[in-house]
């Protein structure tokens, strides 16, 4: 009987401790004195925690990195207030944008609370909404070739700052639309190139237009970015190589034509020389024919002179012979 009472008491004690832990877990509360801050203004964080409880106060930049953190202790009543930072002039390390303030309990399973504040150019004259501006930019090649990998780059920023994180969580719902209308997930394909810059390699299997739809999700904000790539049988590099090869062939052909032209010009010179030689030979022949004609004329003239000299001599001889015959006849 006593054992049953002891067990019952222990059971109710465990329930009480559990409920107390739950109450303590939800006891942490934080707030800031403003929602919008400008250069030079202090960021005051205050709230309620367990009595004398150590707390960690952190300030997250728009890209999710920790810009500042301090460790404080609540007072005997559990109250705390702390100036976490006096906002400096805006720089690349502290750019204007939406920041998060988080308080973490050192007890009760590390309960935490987070609120957003805005760091802007002015906090008095202009009302600035507390919201994050998440932006996604996609860089993809305009053309590609079948069975050749495509590398697509993605840049994710929050209020202008690069967002770091696990690609599978940050870009987990990204996908690519194929030419036939089907959708292929890229959730586990991204790799980190740099904080906020990621890439994925994808190999298309058919011709057509591929649309890369990148979805970024960070701290409750979502952003979309898209880029299209036209896939051909052969990429521009291959076509360029063919053009270069064709230009090389055309250059070689041009050189051969120049060589042939030079040879033709040489042959023309030979023809001109031969024609000149033939002309000279023709002229020589004409000269020879003229000379021969003159020679024949001279021979004819000489023959006429010879005939004019020879006939009187023959006639004289005939007369002499006749006289001799007459003389011989008389003597007999």
MARGUMAR-897919 format. One record per residue (C-alpha): residue number from 1; residue in three letters; x, y, z. Coordinates in Angstrom, 1 decimal. Example, Ala and Ser with C-alpha at 12.3 -4.5 7.8 and 13.67 -1.06 7.14 Angstrom:
<pts>
<pt 1, 'ALA', <12.3, -4.5, 7.8>>
<pt 2, 'SER', <13.7, -1.1, 7.1>>
</pts>
This chain:
<pts>
<pt 1, 'UNK', <0.0, 0.0, 0.0>>
<pt 2, 'UNK', <2.8, 2.3, 0.9>>
<pt 3, 'UNK', <4.5, 1.4, -2.4>>
<pt 4, 'UNK', <1.4, 2.4, -4.3>>
<pt 5, 'UNK', <1.3, 5.8, -2.6>>
<pt 6, 'UNK', <4.9, 6.4, -3.3>>
<pt 7, 'UNK', <4.4, 5.5, -7.0>>
<pt 8, 'UNK', <1.4, 7.9, -7.1>>
<pt 9, 'UNK', <3.3, 10.7, -5.5>>
<pt 10, 'UNK', <6.2, 10.2, -8.0>>
<pt 11, 'UNK', <3.8, 10.2, -10.9>>
<pt 12, 'UNK', <2.2, 13.5, -9.9>>
<pt 13, 'UNK', <5.7, 14.9, -9.2>>
<pt 14, 'UNK', <6.8, 14.1, -12.7>>
<pt 15, 'UNK', <3.6, 15.7, -14.2>>
<pt 16, 'UNK', <4.3, 18.8, -12.1>>
<pt 17, 'UNK', <7.9, 19.0, -13.2>>
<pt 18, 'UNK', <6.9, 18.5, -16.8>>
<pt 19, 'UNK', <4.2, 21.2, -16.7>>
<pt 20, 'UNK', <6.7, 23.5, -14.9>>
<pt 21, 'UNK', <9.2, 22.9, -17.7>>
<pt 22, 'UNK', <6.6, 23.8, -20.3>>
<pt 23, 'UNK', <5.6, 26.9, -18.4>>
<pt 24, 'UNK', <9.3, 27.9, -18.1>>
<pt 25, 'UNK', <9.8, 27.1, -21.8>>
<pt 26, 'UNK', <7.1, 29.6, -22.7>>
<pt 27, 'UNK', <8.2, 32.1, -20.0>>
<pt 28, 'UNK', <10.9, 33.6, -22.3>>
<pt 29, 'UNK', <9.7, 36.8, -23.9>>
<pt 30, 'UNK', <11.6, 39.5, -25.7>>
<pt 31, 'UNK', <10.9, 42.9, -27.3>>
<pt 32, 'UNK', <12.7, 45.9, -28.7>>
<pt 33, 'UNK', <12.2, 49.6, -28.1>>
<pt 34, 'UNK', <11.6, 50.2, -31.8>>
<pt 35, 'UNK', <10.8, 48.3, -35.0>>
<pt 36, 'UNK', <12.8, 50.6, -37.3>>
<pt 37, 'UNK', <16.3, 52.0, -36.6>>
<pt 38, 'UNK', <18.6, 54.3, -38.4>>
<pt 39, 'UNK', <22.4, 55.0, -38.2>>
<pt 40, 'UNK', <23.6, 55.8, -34.7>>
<pt 41, 'UNK', <20.5, 54.6, -32.7>>
<pt 42, 'UNK', <20.9, 51.9, -30.0>>
<pt 43, 'UNK', <19.0, 48.6, -30.3>>
<pt 44, 'UNK', <17.5, 48.0, -26.9>>
<pt 45, 'UNK', <16.4, 44.4, -26.2>>
<pt 46, 'UNK', <14.3, 43.7, -23.1>>
<pt 47, 'UNK', <11.9, 41.0, -21.8>>
<pt 48, 'UNK', <11.2, 38.3, -19.3>>
<pt 49, 'UNK', <12.9, 35.0, -18.5>>
<pt 50, 'UNK', <13.5, 32.8, -15.5>>
<pt 51, 'UNK', <15.0, 34.4, -12.4>>
<pt 52, 'UNK', <18.8, 34.7, -12.7>>
<pt 53, 'UNK', <18.8, 32.8, -16.0>>
<pt 54, 'UNK', <21.7, 33.3, -18.4>>
<pt 55, 'UNK', <20.6, 34.3, -21.9>>
<pt 56, 'UNK', <22.2, 34.6, -25.2>>
<pt 57, 'UNK', <21.1, 37.5, -27.4>>
<pt 58, 'UNK', <21.9, 37.3, -31.1>>
<pt 59, 'UNK', <21.5, 39.7, -34.0>>
<pt 60, 'UNK', <21.1, 38.0, -37.5>>
<pt 61, 'UNK', <21.8, 40.0, -40.7>>
<pt 62, 'UNK', <19.5, 39.8, -43.7>>
<pt 63, 'UNK', <21.6, 37.0, -45.2>>
<pt 64, 'UNK', <21.1, 34.8, -42.1>>
<pt 65, 'UNK', <24.6, 35.2, -40.6>>
<pt 66, 'UNK', <25.2, 36.3, -37.0>>
<pt 67, 'UNK', <26.1, 40.0, -37.0>>
<pt 68, 'UNK', <26.4, 40.4, -33.2>>
<pt 69, 'UNK', <25.8, 38.4, -30.0>>
<pt 70, 'UNK', <26.1, 38.9, -26.3>>
<pt 71, 'UNK', <25.5, 36.9, -23.2>>
<pt 72, 'UNK', <23.5, 38.4, -20.3>>
<pt 73, 'UNK', <21.7, 37.3, -17.1>>
<pt 74, 'UNK', <18.2, 38.1, -16.0>>
<pt 75, 'UNK', <17.7, 39.7, -12.6>>
<pt 76, 'UNK', <16.1, 38.1, -9.5>>
<pt 77, 'UNK', <12.6, 38.7, -11.0>>
<pt 78, 'UNK', <13.5, 37.4, -14.4>>
<pt 79, 'UNK', <13.6, 40.8, -16.1>>
<pt 80, 'UNK', <16.3, 41.8, -18.4>>
<pt 81, 'UNK', <17.2, 44.7, -20.7>>
<pt 82, 'UNK', <20.3, 45.1, -22.9>>
<pt 83, 'UNK', <21.6, 47.4, -25.6>>
<pt 84, 'UNK', <22.7, 44.8, -28.2>>
<pt 85, 'UNK', <24.3, 47.3, -30.7>>
<pt 86, 'UNK', <24.5, 50.9, -31.5>>
<pt 87, 'UNK', <23.8, 50.9, -35.2>>
<pt 88, 'UNK', <26.9, 52.0, -37.2>>
<pt 89, 'UNK', <26.8, 53.8, -40.5>>
<pt 90, 'UNK', <25.6, 51.5, -43.2>>
<pt 91, 'UNK', <28.4, 49.4, -44.7>>
<pt 92, 'UNK', <28.7, 46.1, -46.5>>
<pt 93, 'UNK', <28.9, 44.4, -43.1>>
<pt 94, 'UNK', <25.9, 46.3, -41.7>>
<pt 95, 'UNK', <23.7, 47.1, -44.7>>
<pt 96, 'UNK', <20.2, 48.5, -44.5>>
<pt 97, 'UNK', <17.6, 45.7, -44.4>>
<pt 98, 'UNK', <15.6, 43.4, -42.2>>
<pt 99, 'UNK', <17.5, 42.0, -39.2>>
<pt 100, 'UNK', <16.4, 39.4, -36.6>>
<pt 101, 'UNK', <16.9, 39.6, -32.8>>
<pt 102, 'UNK', <16.9, 36.2, -31.0>>
<pt 103, 'UNK', <17.0, 35.4, -27.3>>
<pt 104, 'UNK', <18.0, 31.9, -26.3>>
<pt 105, 'UNK', <17.4, 30.4, -22.9>>
<pt 106, 'UNK', <20.3, 28.5, -21.3>>
<pt 107, 'UNK', <17.8, 26.3, -19.5>>
<pt 108, 'UNK', <14.7, 24.2, -20.3>>
<pt 109, 'UNK', <15.9, 22.8, -23.6>>
<pt 110, 'UNK', <17.2, 26.0, -24.9>>
<pt 111, 'UNK', <13.9, 27.8, -25.6>>
<pt 112, 'UNK', <14.2, 30.8, -27.9>>
<pt 113, 'UNK', <12.2, 33.7, -29.3>>
<pt 114, 'UNK', <13.0, 35.8, -32.4>>
<pt 115, 'UNK', <11.6, 39.1, -33.7>>
<pt 116, 'UNK', <12.4, 41.2, -36.8>>
<pt 117, 'UNK', <13.6, 44.8, -36.9>>
<pt 118, 'UNK', <14.4, 47.1, -39.8>>
<pt 119, 'UNK', <17.6, 49.0, -40.2>>
<pt 120, 'UNK', <16.9, 51.9, -42.6>>
<pt 121, 'UNK', <18.0, 55.3, -43.6>>
<pt 122, 'UNK', <15.4, 57.0, -41.5>>
<pt 123, 'UNK', <13.2, 55.8, -38.6>>
<pt 124, 'UNK', <11.3, 59.1, -37.8>>
<pt 125, 'UNK', <10.0, 60.6, -41.0>>
<pt 126, 'UNK', <9.2, 57.6, -43.2>>
<pt 127, 'UNK', <7.2, 54.5, -42.1>>
<pt 128, 'UNK', <9.1, 51.5, -43.3>>
<pt 129, 'UNK', <7.4, 48.1, -43.2>>
<pt 130, 'UNK', <9.1, 45.2, -41.5>>
<pt 131, 'UNK', <9.5, 42.7, -44.3>>
<pt 132, 'UNK', <12.2, 40.9, -46.1>>
<pt 133, 'UNK', <13.1, 41.3, -49.7>>
<pt 134, 'UNK', <14.3, 37.9, -50.9>>
<pt 135, 'UNK', <15.6, 37.9, -54.5>>
<pt 136, 'UNK', <16.6, 35.1, -56.8>>
<pt 137, 'UNK', <18.6, 35.6, -60.0>>
<pt 138, 'UNK', <19.3, 32.7, -62.4>>
<pt 139, 'UNK', <22.1, 32.6, -64.9>>
<pt 140, 'UNK', <21.8, 29.9, -67.6>>
<pt 141, 'UNK', <23.4, 29.6, -71.1>>
<pt 142, 'UNK', <21.1, 30.7, -73.9>>
<pt 143, 'UNK', <22.0, 27.8, -76.1>>
<pt 144, 'UNK', <23.4, 24.3, -75.5>>
<pt 145, 'UNK', <23.8, 20.9, -77.2>>
<pt 146, 'UNK', <22.2, 17.5, -76.6>>
<pt 147, 'UNK', <24.1, 15.3, -74.2>>
<pt 148, 'UNK', <26.3, 18.2, -73.2>>
<pt 149, 'UNK', <26.1, 19.3, -69.5>>
<pt 150, 'UNK', <24.6, 22.7, -68.7>>
<pt 151, 'UNK', <25.8, 24.7, -65.7>>
<pt 152, 'UNK', <23.2, 26.9, -64.2>>
<pt 153, 'UNK', <24.2, 29.5, -61.5>>
<pt 154, 'UNK', <21.8, 30.9, -58.9>>
<pt 155, 'UNK', <22.3, 34.0, -56.7>>
<pt 156, 'UNK', <20.0, 34.4, -53.6>>
<pt 157, 'UNK', <20.0, 37.7, -51.7>>
<pt 158, 'UNK', <18.0, 39.0, -48.8>>
<pt 159, 'UNK', <17.7, 42.8, -48.7>>
<pt 160, 'UNK', <20.7, 42.9, -51.0>>
<pt 161, 'UNK', <22.9, 40.5, -49.0>>
<pt 162, 'UNK', <23.9, 37.1, -50.1>>
<pt 163, 'UNK', <22.0, 34.3, -48.3>>
<pt 164, 'UNK', <24.0, 31.4, -47.0>>
<pt 165, 'UNK', <22.6, 28.0, -46.1>>
<pt 166, 'UNK', <22.2, 24.4, -47.2>>
<pt 167, 'UNK', <21.3, 24.3, -51.0>>
<pt 168, 'UNK', <18.9, 21.4, -50.4>>
<pt 169, 'UNK', <16.9, 23.5, -47.9>>
<pt 170, 'UNK', <17.3, 26.9, -49.5>>
<pt 171, 'UNK', <16.5, 25.7, -53.1>>
<pt 172, 'UNK', <14.8, 22.4, -52.3>>
<pt 173, 'UNK', <11.7, 22.9, -54.5>>
<pt 174, 'UNK', <13.6, 24.1, -57.6>>
<pt 175, 'UNK', <13.0, 22.2, -60.9>>
<pt 176, 'UNK', <13.4, 22.2, -64.7>>
<pt 177, 'UNK', <10.6, 22.1, -67.3>>
<pt 178, 'UNK', <11.5, 19.8, -70.2>>
<pt 179, 'UNK', <10.4, 20.4, -73.8>>
<pt 180, 'UNK', <7.8, 17.7, -73.6>>
<pt 181, 'UNK', <6.1, 19.3, -70.7>>
<pt 182, 'UNK', <7.5, 17.1, -67.9>>
<pt 183, 'UNK', <9.1, 18.5, -64.8>>
<pt 184, 'UNK', <12.3, 17.2, -63.2>>
<pt 185, 'UNK', <13.2, 18.1, -59.6>>
<pt 186, 'UNK', <16.6, 19.7, -58.8>>
<pt 187, 'UNK', <16.2, 19.5, -55.0>>
<pt 188, 'UNK', <19.4, 17.5, -54.3>>
<pt 189, 'UNK', <21.4, 18.7, -57.3>>
<pt 190, 'UNK', <22.7, 22.1, -56.2>>
<pt 191, 'UNK', <26.2, 22.8, -55.0>>
<pt 192, 'UNK', <27.6, 25.8, -53.1>>
<pt 193, 'UNK', <30.0, 27.9, -55.0>>
<pt 194, 'UNK', <30.1, 30.8, -52.5>>
<pt 195, 'UNK', <27.9, 32.2, -49.8>>
<pt 196, 'UNK', <24.6, 33.0, -51.6>>
<pt 197, 'UNK', <25.8, 31.6, -55.0>>
<pt 198, 'UNK', <25.0, 28.1, -56.0>>
<pt 199, 'UNK', <25.1, 26.0, -59.2>>
<pt 200, 'UNK', <23.7, 22.9, -60.7>>
<pt 201, 'UNK', <24.9, 20.8, -63.7>>
<pt 202, 'UNK', <22.1, 19.3, -65.9>>
<pt 203, 'UNK', <22.5, 17.3, -69.1>>
<pt 204, 'UNK', <19.7, 17.6, -71.6>>
<pt 205, 'UNK', <18.7, 14.5, -73.6>>
<pt 206, 'UNK', <16.6, 16.1, -76.4>>
<pt 207, 'UNK', <16.3, 19.2, -78.4>>
<pt 208, 'UNK', <14.0, 22.0, -77.4>>
<pt 209, 'UNK', <13.6, 24.7, -74.8>>
<pt 210, 'UNK', <14.4, 24.0, -71.1>>
<pt 211, 'UNK', <13.1, 26.3, -68.4>>
<pt 212, 'UNK', <15.0, 26.3, -65.1>>
<pt 213, 'UNK', <12.6, 27.4, -62.4>>
<pt 214, 'UNK', <14.5, 28.2, -59.2>>
<pt 215, 'UNK', <12.5, 28.6, -55.9>>
<pt 216, 'UNK', <14.3, 30.1, -52.9>>
<pt 217, 'UNK', <12.8, 29.9, -49.4>>
<pt 218, 'UNK', <14.5, 31.6, -46.4>>
<pt 219, 'UNK', <13.1, 32.6, -43.0>>
<pt 220, 'UNK', <9.6, 32.5, -44.1>>
<pt 221, 'UNK', <10.1, 34.5, -47.4>>
<pt 222, 'UNK', <10.0, 32.9, -50.8>>
<pt 223, 'UNK', <11.4, 34.1, -54.1>>
<pt 224, 'UNK', <11.3, 32.8, -57.7>>
<pt 225, 'UNK', <13.7, 33.0, -60.6>>
<pt 226, 'UNK', <13.7, 31.5, -64.1>>
<pt 227, 'UNK', <15.9, 31.1, -67.1>>
<pt 228, 'UNK', <15.5, 29.4, -70.4>>
<pt 229, 'UNK', <18.0, 27.4, -72.5>>
<pt 230, 'UNK', <17.5, 26.4, -76.1>>
<pt 231, 'UNK', <19.1, 23.0, -76.7>>
<pt 232, 'UNK', <20.3, 22.1, -80.3>>
<pt 233, 'UNK', <21.9, 19.1, -81.8>>
<pt 234, 'UNK', <25.2, 20.9, -81.8>>
<pt 235, 'UNK', <26.2, 23.8, -79.7>>
<pt 236, 'UNK', <27.7, 27.1, -80.8>>
<pt 237, 'UNK', <31.2, 25.9, -80.1>>
<pt 238, 'UNK', <30.8, 23.0, -82.5>>
<pt 239, 'UNK', <29.4, 25.2, -85.2>>
<pt 240, 'UNK', <32.2, 27.7, -84.6>>
<pt 241, 'UNK', <34.8, 24.9, -84.9>>
<pt 242, 'UNK', <33.2, 23.9, -88.2>>
<pt 243, 'UNK', <33.3, 27.5, -89.4>>
<pt 244, 'UNK', <36.9, 27.7, -88.4>>
<pt 245, 'UNK', <37.6, 24.4, -90.3>>
<pt 246, 'UNK', <35.7, 25.7, -93.3>>
<pt 247, 'UNK', <37.7, 29.0, -93.2>>
<pt 248, 'UNK', <40.9, 26.9, -93.1>>
<pt 249, 'UNK', <39.8, 25.0, -96.2>>
<pt 250, 'UNK', <38.8, 28.2, -97.9>>
<pt 251, 'UNK', <42.2, 29.7, -97.1>>
<pt 252, 'UNK', <43.9, 26.6, -98.4>>
<pt 253, 'UNK', <41.8, 26.8, -101.6>>
<pt 254, 'UNK', <42.6, 30.5, -102.0>>
<pt 255, 'UNK', <46.3, 29.7, -101.7>>
<pt 256, 'UNK', <46.0, 27.0, -104.4>>
<pt 257, 'UNK', <44.0, 29.4, -106.6>>
<pt 258, 'UNK', <46.7, 32.0, -106.1>>
<pt 259, 'UNK', <49.4, 29.4, -107.0>>
<pt 260, 'UNK', <47.4, 28.4, -110.1>>
<pt 261, 'UNK', <46.9, 32.0, -111.1>>
<pt 262, 'UNK', <50.7, 32.5, -110.8>>
<pt 263, 'UNK', <51.3, 29.4, -112.9>>
<pt 264, 'UNK', <48.8, 30.6, -115.5>>
<pt 265, 'UNK', <50.5, 34.0, -115.5>>
<pt 266, 'UNK', <53.8, 32.2, -116.1>>
<pt 267, 'UNK', <52.2, 30.2, -118.8>>
<pt 268, 'UNK', <50.9, 33.4, -120.4>>
<pt 269, 'UNK', <54.3, 34.8, -120.3>>
<pt 270, 'UNK', <55.6, 31.6, -122.0>>
<pt 271, 'UNK', <52.8, 32.0, -124.6>>
<pt 272, 'UNK', <53.7, 35.6, -125.1>>
<pt 273, 'UNK', <57.3, 34.6, -125.5>>
<pt 274, 'UNK', <56.4, 31.8, -127.9>>
<pt 275, 'UNK', <54.1, 34.1, -129.8>>
<pt 276, 'UNK', <56.8, 36.7, -130.0>>
<pt 277, 'UNK', <59.2, 34.0, -131.2>>
<pt 278, 'UNK', <56.7, 32.8, -133.8>>
<pt 279, 'UNK', <56.2, 36.4, -134.9>>
<pt 280, 'UNK', <59.9, 36.9, -135.2>>
<pt 281, 'UNK', <60.2, 33.6, -137.1>>
<pt 282, 'UNK', <57.4, 34.6, -139.4>>
<pt 283, 'UNK', <59.1, 37.9, -140.0>>
<pt 284, 'UNK', <62.4, 36.0, -140.7>>
<pt 285, 'UNK', <60.6, 33.7, -143.1>>
<pt 286, 'UNK', <59.0, 36.7, -144.8>>
<pt 287, 'UNK', <62.5, 38.2, -145.1>>
<pt 288, 'UNK', <63.8, 34.9, -146.4>>
<pt 289, 'UNK', <61.0, 34.7, -149.0>>
<pt 290, 'UNK', <61.6, 38.3, -150.0>>
<pt 291, 'UNK', <65.3, 37.6, -150.3>>
<pt 292, 'UNK', <64.7, 34.4, -152.3>>
<pt 293, 'UNK', <62.3, 36.4, -154.6>>
<pt 294, 'UNK', <65.0, 39.0, -155.1>>
<pt 295, 'UNK', <67.5, 36.1, -155.8>>
<pt 296, 'UNK', <65.2, 34.6, -158.3>>
<pt 297, 'UNK', <64.8, 38.0, -160.0>>
<pt 298, 'UNK', <68.5, 38.4, -160.0>>
<pt 299, 'UNK', <68.9, 35.0, -161.5>>
<pt 300, 'UNK', <66.3, 35.8, -164.2>>
<pt 301, 'UNK', <68.1, 39.0, -165.0>>
<pt 302, 'UNK', <71.4, 37.1, -165.1>>
<pt 303, 'UNK', <69.9, 34.5, -167.3>>
<pt 304, 'UNK', <68.6, 37.1, -169.7>>
<pt 305, 'UNK', <72.0, 38.7, -169.8>>
<pt 306, 'UNK', <73.6, 35.3, -170.4>>
<pt 307, 'UNK', <71.2, 34.6, -173.3>>
<pt 308, 'UNK', <71.9, 37.9, -174.8>>
<pt 309, 'UNK', <75.6, 37.2, -174.7>>
<pt 310, 'UNK', <75.5, 33.5, -175.6>>
<pt 311, 'UNK', <73.3, 33.7, -178.8>>
<pt 312, 'UNK', <75.7, 36.0, -180.8>>
<pt 313, 'UNK', <78.5, 33.7, -179.9>>
<pt 314, 'UNK', <76.6, 30.7, -181.1>>
<pt 315, 'UNK', <75.7, 32.5, -184.3>>
<pt 316, 'UNK', <79.3, 33.5, -184.8>>
<pt 317, 'UNK', <80.5, 29.9, -184.3>>
<pt 318, 'UNK', <77.9, 28.8, -186.8>>
<pt 319, 'UNK', <79.1, 31.3, -189.4>>
<pt 320, 'UNK', <82.7, 30.2, -188.8>>
<pt 321, 'UNK', <81.8, 26.6, -189.3>>
<pt 322, 'UNK', <79.9, 27.4, -192.5>>
<pt 323, 'UNK', <82.9, 29.3, -193.9>>
<pt 324, 'UNK', <85.2, 26.4, -193.1>>
<pt 325, 'UNK', <82.9, 24.0, -194.9>>
<pt 326, 'UNK', <82.7, 26.3, -197.9>>
<pt 327, 'UNK', <86.5, 26.6, -198.0>>
<pt 328, 'UNK', <86.9, 22.8, -197.9>>
<pt 329, 'UNK', <84.4, 22.3, -200.6>>
<pt 330, 'UNK', <86.2, 24.7, -203.0>>
<pt 331, 'UNK', <89.5, 23.0, -202.4>>
<pt 332, 'UNK', <88.2, 19.7, -203.6>>
</pts>
